[in-house]
Amino acid sequence: MTKAEEHLLDWLRDAHAMEQQAEQMLEAQAKRLEHYPKLKRRIEQHITETQGQRRLLEACLNRLGARPSTLKDMTGKLMAFGQAMGGMMMTDEVVKGAMSGYVFENLEIASYTILIEAAKQVGDTQTQEVCEQILPEEIAMADWLREHLPELTQAFLSRSATPDTEARK
């Protein structure tokens, strides 16, 4: 196995762990959202996409004779749990969650961009095609969040200015 192929496998394992983390973070956020139905619907849609992405990555790893990294997957899940717990303590949980989601989506965009090029370099057209299929879903979610941050901020500020109205989730 060449060094480039080793890197590709390592980055595929990273992406798998990243999708595990994303799924857990999104599920925790969706469960807690009560007053922002548009955001909740979009997150639930992306959970389904994320689950499909994880399965596609598992298929790539299996085809290449590799497995996901248990250590990386567990680390990602622990990080997601920590973020969910930390978010519960914030008075502006929904805003911070949307900001974190936007940042995380851009991390995923960078990851799949790198994976596409690495797969090209080693001649793995199947992995390249899988990553090219996933990338637009991540871009779409990042774009949706970016476009809806002002609306979400307005809704949060309006709710938080109203006495006896919960705004944080």
N, C-alpha and C positions, 0 to 999 in steps of 0.2 A: 504494500500500500504506500502510495506517495504521501509526502507531507501535506500536499493540498487536499488529498482525499481524507486524511486524518482530521484536518481542520474542518472540512465539510461535515464530517460525522459529528465532531464536537459541537459545531454550530447548530446542527440539526437537534442534538440533545438539548442545547441551550434553548432553542426555539420551542421544543416540546415542554420544557420546564416553564418557560415563559407563558405558554398557553394554559398550562395547569394553574399557574398563578393568576392569570387573567380570569379564568373561569371562576375560581374561588372568590376573587375580588368582586367580580361582576355579580355573582350570586348573592354575596353578602350585601352589596349595595342595593340590588333589586328588592331583596327582602325587607330592607329598612325604609325604602322610599314609600311615603304615604301621600304626599301632597304635590307630587310632580309627575303626573301620569304619562306625559309625553316622553320624559326622560326614562321612566321605568319601562315603557314599551320598547324604546330603542335599545336599552340595555338588555332586555329579554331577547330581542332579536339577535343581538351580538353574542349573547351566551350560546345560542344555537349555532351561530357561525363559528365561534371559538371551539365548541365541541367537535365540529366537523374538521376544523383546522388541526386539532390535536390528533384526530384519527388519521388524517392525511399524512401528518408527520410520522406517526407510528408506522404507517405503511411504508414510507420511504426508508425508515430505519430498518424495518424487517427485510425489505428487498435488498438492502445493502449488508445484511447479515449482522446487524447491530440492534441494540436495545436502548430504550430511554435510560437516562441516568437516574437511578433511584435517589441518589444524594441530591442532585440538582432539582429533581421534582419535589422532594421533601423541603428543600431550602426555599423554593418558590412558594410552596403552600404555607410555610411558616411566615414568610414575608407578607403574604396576602392576609393571613390571620392577624398579624401585627398591625397592618394598615387598617383593617376593619375595626379592630379594637380601638385604635387611636382615633379613628373617625367618629366613633360613638361618643367620644368625650368632647368633641368640638361643637360649639354653638352654631357654626356655619357648615355643618357636615356635608350638606348637599353641594355647596359651592366648592369646598375643598375636594370632595369626591370627583366632581366633574373636572376640576383642574388636574387632579392626579390621573384621571382616566385619559385626558388629552395627552399628557406627557407620556403615559404608558403606551398609548396607540402609536406615538411617534417613535418610541423605542422599537416597537414591533415593525413599523415601516422600515426602519434602518436595518433591523435584523433580516427581514425578507429580501431587502435590496442586496445585502451582502451574500445571502444564501443563493440568490439567483446568479450572481456573478461567479461565486465559487463553483456552483454546479456547472455553469458554462465552461469554466476553466478545466474541470476534470472530465468534461464530456458526459455528464449525467443529465441527459435531457428530461428524464422522468421527474427527477427532483426539481429541476429548473421549472418545468411546467406546473408542478404542484405549488411551488412558491409564487409563480406568476399568477396562479389562481387565487391564492390567499391574499397577496399584496393589495389588490383593489378593495377587498373587504376591510382591511385595516385602514386604508386611506379614506374610505367612505365613513368609517366610524370617527376617525380623527376630524374629518371635515364637518361631520354632523355636530360633534361636540363644539368645535370652534365656532360654527355658525350659530349655535344655540346658547353659548355662554352668556351673551348679553341678555337674552330673554330669561334665562334661568336666574341671572343676577337680579333682574328687575322683579321677578316673582318672589325671590327670596327676600329682597329688601322690602317689598310691599307686605309680605306676610310678617316679617320681623317687626315692622312698624305698627302692626295692628295688635292691640292688647289681647291677651288670652288666645293668641293664635300661634301654633307651633310652626316654625319656619325651617328648622334645621334638617328635616328629612321629609 
